[in-house]
Amino acid sequence: MDRRRLLAIILLVIALLLLISVPLWFFSPLSSAFDSQANLNAPPLTPIALTPIPQVTPQATLLPKGKPGKILAQGAILVEAGTSSILYEKNAETPFPMASTTKIMTALIALQAGKLNQVITIGQDAVNEDSIGSNANLVSGDKLSLKELLYALMLPSGDDAAVAIADSVAGSQNAFTTIMNIEAQKLHLFQTHFYDPTGLDTDLKLNPIPARSHYTTAYDFVRLANYAMSIPFFTQIVSTPTYHLAATATHGNFNWKNTNTMLTTYKGTLGIKTGWTGAAGGCLVFAAKRNGLTLIGVVLHSSSATSTQLQDEQTRVTDAETLLNWGFSVSLA
């Protein structure tokens, strides 16, 4: 009887330890799970398929007077930074493709799972991405640090930089994307799913991606942006209008210009990331500060059926400025 009782107690203790340790691991910061450089010889992780979880439509928790002017974006949201206070929302829980705003998560994973001073050799697969979407003009065989590649990723929106980072940090794009999706779940971004670290979709990829495999909502991405902008080095990168990298023995000369024109045209802009594809339309995640108040917002699919890329890029800025002008003008008391 004593042995049975002792065995029962041991099994109970083991069960309690498992019950406690598994949630702690799952919800712990990603950096603790990936402290060391990834084993590039390890087999790639298996991509996971996530089913969107229905969410309650967010309602404005602050009650500013009036409404902003016309917003052309199909999905939009504006919040007070550092809080969950929503000033405005439009279809904020409706999933849309998000194009290169995807690279916000790409950068976050790189910052947490990689080392800024680690040297990355640019592979041919990264260079091949040059001909498909936006790029940083990287050259196969060049060697750059992760820190430098983060500027290549976030300023000119380099798809080539995204591939090089993914290969180095996780061993492959598929393995890196799996980490992105795990992190999305850990951050409770339940209406977000990533197919790759670039954000390219069906009309640009040589091999079209499956329908509804790369998407987010304005509500999910404004919370992701709120988190990202709390990281000083991330904020430093996305607030940089231009970045010059002089040639060395290991790489050429680079001059990268930020695709976010609001940094030079809208007073108080802090960042953070642009995006465009034919399927996603004009996308913009933005943040600005005036008179001690910081606002963060997202516009997805700022475009019309007949608009061009240049028109979409202007429309997303117009939508963002309309939201910010209104947000800064109303009383938040």
C-alpha positions in Angstrom: 0.0 0.0 0.0 2.8 2.4 0.9 4.5 1.8 -2.5 1.3 2.4 -4.4 0.7 5.6 -2.4 4.3 6.8 -3.1 4.0 6.0 -6.8 0.7 7.9 -6.9 2.4 10.9 -5.3 5.3 10.8 -7.7 3.0 10.7 -10.7 0.9 13.6 -9.4 4.1 15.7 -8.9 5.2 14.9 -12.5 1.8 15.9 -13.9 1.8 19.2 -12.0 5.3 20.0 -13.3 4.2 19.4 -16.9 1.0 21.4 -16.4 3.1 24.4 -15.2 6.1 24.1 -17.5 4.3 23.7 -20.9 2.3 27.0 -20.7 5.4 28.8 -19.4 7.4 27.7 -22.4 4.7 28.5 -24.9 4.1 32.0 -23.6 7.7 32.9 -22.7 9.5 35.5 -24.9 10.8 34.0 -28.1 14.3 35.2 -27.3 14.5 32.7 -24.4 13.6 29.8 -26.8 16.2 30.8 -29.4 19.1 32.2 -27.5 21.8 30.7 -29.6 22.3 30.8 -33.3 20.1 28.3 -35.2 21.6 25.0 -36.3 21.7 25.4 -40.0 22.2 21.7 -40.5 19.0 20.8 -38.7 16.0 19.6 -40.9 13.5 22.4 -41.6 10.5 22.7 -39.3 7.1 21.7 -40.7 4.9 24.7 -41.6 1.8 24.9 -39.5 -1.7 25.7 -40.8 -3.8 27.9 -38.6 -7.5 28.3 -38.7 -8.7 31.9 -38.0 -10.5 32.3 -34.7 -13.6 34.5 -34.9 -13.2 37.7 -32.9 -15.6 40.2 -31.5 -15.5 43.4 -33.6 -13.5 46.0 -31.7 -15.3 49.0 -30.6 -13.9 52.5 -29.9 -13.1 52.6 -26.2 -12.3 56.3 -26.4 -15.2 58.5 -27.5 -13.7 61.4 -29.5 -16.1 63.9 -31.0 -16.9 63.5 -34.7 -15.4 61.2 -37.2 -12.4 61.4 -39.5 -12.9 62.3 -43.2 -13.4 59.6 -45.8 -11.2 56.6 -45.4 -10.7 54.6 -48.6 -9.0 51.6 -47.0 -11.1 48.5 -46.6 -9.7 47.9 -43.2 -8.4 50.5 -40.8 -7.8 51.3 -37.2 -6.3 54.1 -35.0 -5.2 53.6 -31.4 -3.4 55.4 -28.6 0.0 53.9 -28.4 0.9 51.9 -25.3 -2.8 51.3 -24.5 -5.7 49.3 -25.9 -7.7 52.5 -26.4 -9.2 52.5 -29.9 -10.2 55.8 -31.4 -11.4 54.5 -34.8 -12.0 51.2 -36.6 -13.3 50.2 -39.9 -13.6 46.4 -40.6 -10.7 46.0 -38.2 -11.4 42.3 -37.7 -11.7 41.5 -41.4 -8.7 39.6 -42.8 -6.8 41.1 -45.7 -3.4 40.4 -47.3 -0.8 42.8 -45.9 2.0 42.7 -48.5 5.4 44.0 -47.1 4.0 45.2 -43.8 4.7 41.5 -43.1 8.3 42.5 -42.6 7.4 44.0 -39.2 7.2 40.4 -37.9 10.2 39.3 -40.0 12.3 42.0 -38.3 11.0 41.1 -34.8 11.9 37.4 -35.2 15.3 38.4 -36.5 15.9 40.7 -33.5 14.9 38.0 -31.0 16.3 34.9 -32.6 19.4 36.2 -34.2 22.5 38.2 -33.2 23.0 41.7 -34.6 26.7 41.2 -35.2 26.4 37.8 -36.9 27.7 37.8 -40.5 25.3 36.6 -43.1 26.3 35.4 -46.6 23.8 36.4 -49.3 22.6 33.2 -51.1 21.4 32.9 -54.6 17.8 32.3 -53.5 17.8 35.8 -51.9 19.1 37.4 -55.1 16.5 35.5 -57.2 13.8 37.3 -55.1 15.1 40.6 -56.5 13.3 40.1 -59.8 10.0 39.5 -58.2 9.3 42.4 -55.8 11.0 45.2 -54.0 14.7 44.7 -53.2 17.9 46.1 -51.5 20.1 45.1 -54.5 22.0 42.5 -52.6 24.6 40.4 -54.4 25.1 36.7 -54.1 28.2 35.9 -52.0 28.3 39.3 -50.2 28.6 39.2 -46.5 26.6 41.7 -44.3 25.8 41.7 -40.6 22.2 41.0 -39.4 22.1 44.6 -38.2 22.8 45.9 -41.7 20.4 43.5 -43.3 17.6 44.8 -41.0 18.0 48.2 -42.6 18.0 46.5 -46.0 14.8 44.8 -44.9 12.9 47.7 -43.5 13.9 50.8 -45.5 13.8 49.7 -49.2 11.6 46.8 -48.2 14.1 44.3 -49.5 12.6 40.9 -50.2 16.1 39.7 -50.9 17.1 40.8 -47.3 14.0 38.9 -45.9 15.1 35.7 -47.6 18.8 36.1 -46.5 17.7 36.7 -42.9 15.3 33.8 -42.9 17.9 31.4 -44.3 20.5 32.5 -41.7 18.3 32.6 -38.6 16.2 29.5 -39.2 17.9 27.5 -42.0 15.2 28.1 -44.5 12.2 30.3 -45.4 9.7 27.6 -44.4 11.3 27.2 -41.0 11.5 30.9 -40.4 7.8 31.3 -41.4 6.9 28.6 -38.9 8.5 30.6 -36.2 6.6 33.7 -37.4 3.3 31.9 -37.0 4.2 30.5 -33.6 5.1 34.1 -32.4 1.8 35.4 -33.8 -0.1 32.8 -31.7 2.0 33.7 -28.6 1.1 37.4 -29.2 -2.6 36.4 -29.5 -2.7 37.6 -33.1 -5.3 34.9 -33.9 -6.5 36.4 -37.2 -3.0 36.5 -38.7 -1.2 33.9 -40.7 2.1 34.1 -42.6 3.1 32.2 -45.8 6.6 33.6 -46.1 8.8 36.4 -44.6 8.4 38.8 -47.6 4.6 39.3 -48.0 4.6 38.6 -51.7 1.3 37.2 -52.9 -0.2 35.5 -56.0 0.2 38.2 -58.6 3.9 38.6 -58.0 5.2 35.2 -57.1 6.5 32.8 -59.7 4.6 30.1 -57.9 1.3 31.5 -56.7 0.6 30.9 -53.0 -2.6 29.2 -51.8 -5.6 31.4 -51.3 -6.1 32.9 -47.8 -2.7 31.7 -46.6 -1.1 35.1 -45.9 -3.3 37.6 -44.1 -4.0 39.7 -41.1 -6.4 42.2 -39.7 -6.0 45.9 -38.9 -6.7 45.0 -35.2 -4.0 42.3 -35.1 -1.4 44.4 -36.8 -1.9 47.5 -34.8 -1.2 45.4 -31.7 1.9 44.0 -33.4 3.1 47.5 -34.2 2.4 48.7 -30.7 4.7 45.9 -29.4 7.4 46.4 -32.1 7.6 50.1 -31.4 8.4 49.4 -27.8 11.7 47.9 -28.9 14.3 50.8 -29.2 16.4 49.4 -32.0 13.3 48.5 -34.1 12.1 52.1 -33.6 15.5 53.4 -34.6 15.4 51.4 -37.9 11.9 52.3 -39.0 12.4 56.0 -38.2 15.5 56.3 -40.4 14.8 58.0 -43.8 18.0 56.9 -45.5 20.9 54.5 -44.7 24.3 54.5 -46.4 26.5 51.4 -46.2 30.0 52.0 -47.6 31.7 49.3 -49.7 34.1 46.9 -48.0 36.1 43.9 -49.0 33.0 41.7 -48.3 30.2 43.8 -50.0 29.4 46.7 -52.3 28.2 50.2 -51.7 24.5 50.6 -50.7 22.2 53.6 -50.3 18.8 52.5 -49.0 15.9 54.9 -48.9 12.9 54.4 -46.7 9.7 53.7 -48.7 7.7 55.4 -45.9 7.5 58.9 -47.3 5.6 60.1 -44.2 8.9 60.3 -42.4 9.7 63.5 -44.4 6.3 64.8 -45.2 4.2 64.4 -42.0 5.3 66.1 -38.8 5.9 63.8 -35.9 6.0 60.5 -37.9 7.9 57.8 -36.1 7.6 55.0 -38.7 6.8 52.2 -39.3 6.2 50.1 -42.6 4.7 50.2 -46.0 3.3 47.5 -48.3 1.8 47.0 -51.7 0.9 44.2 -54.1 -1.9 43.9 -56.6 -3.9 41.7 -54.3 -3.2 43.6 -51.1 -3.4 47.1 -52.5 -1.9 50.0 -50.6 -1.0 49.0 -47.0 0.6 51.1 -44.3 1.3 50.7 -40.6 2.1 54.1 -39.2 2.9 55.9 -36.0 3.3 59.6 -35.1 3.7 61.7 -32.0 2.5 65.3 -31.4 2.1 67.2 -28.1 3.0 64.2 -26.0 0.4 62.0 -27.6 1.5 59.0 -29.8 -0.9 57.3 -32.1 -0.5 54.1 -34.1 -2.7 53.0 -37.0 -3.1 50.6 -39.8 -4.7 50.9 -43.2 -5.2 47.8 -45.4 -6.2 47.7 -49.1 -6.2 51.5 -49.6 -7.1 51.4 -53.3 -9.8 51.2 -55.9 -10.4 48.6 -58.5 -8.9 50.7 -61.2 -6.0 52.3 -59.3 -2.3 51.9 -60.1 0.5 51.1 -57.6 1.5 54.8 -57.5 -2.1 55.8 -56.8 -2.4 53.1 -54.1 0.8 54.4 -52.4 -0.6 57.9 -52.3 -4.0 56.7 -51.1 -2.5 54.8 -48.2 -0.7 57.9 -47.1 -3.8 60.1 -47.5 -5.8 57.6 -45.4 -3.1 57.6 -42.7 -2.8 61.4 -42.6 -6.6 61.7 -42.4 -6.7 59.4 -39.4 -3.8 61.1 -37.7 -5.0 64.7 -38.3 -8.4 63.7 -36.8 -6.9 61.8 -33.9 -4.5 64.6 -32.9 -7.3 67.2 -33.1 -9.9 65.5 -30.8 -9.9 65.4 -27.0 -9.0 62.1 -25.5 -10.1 63.1 -22.0 
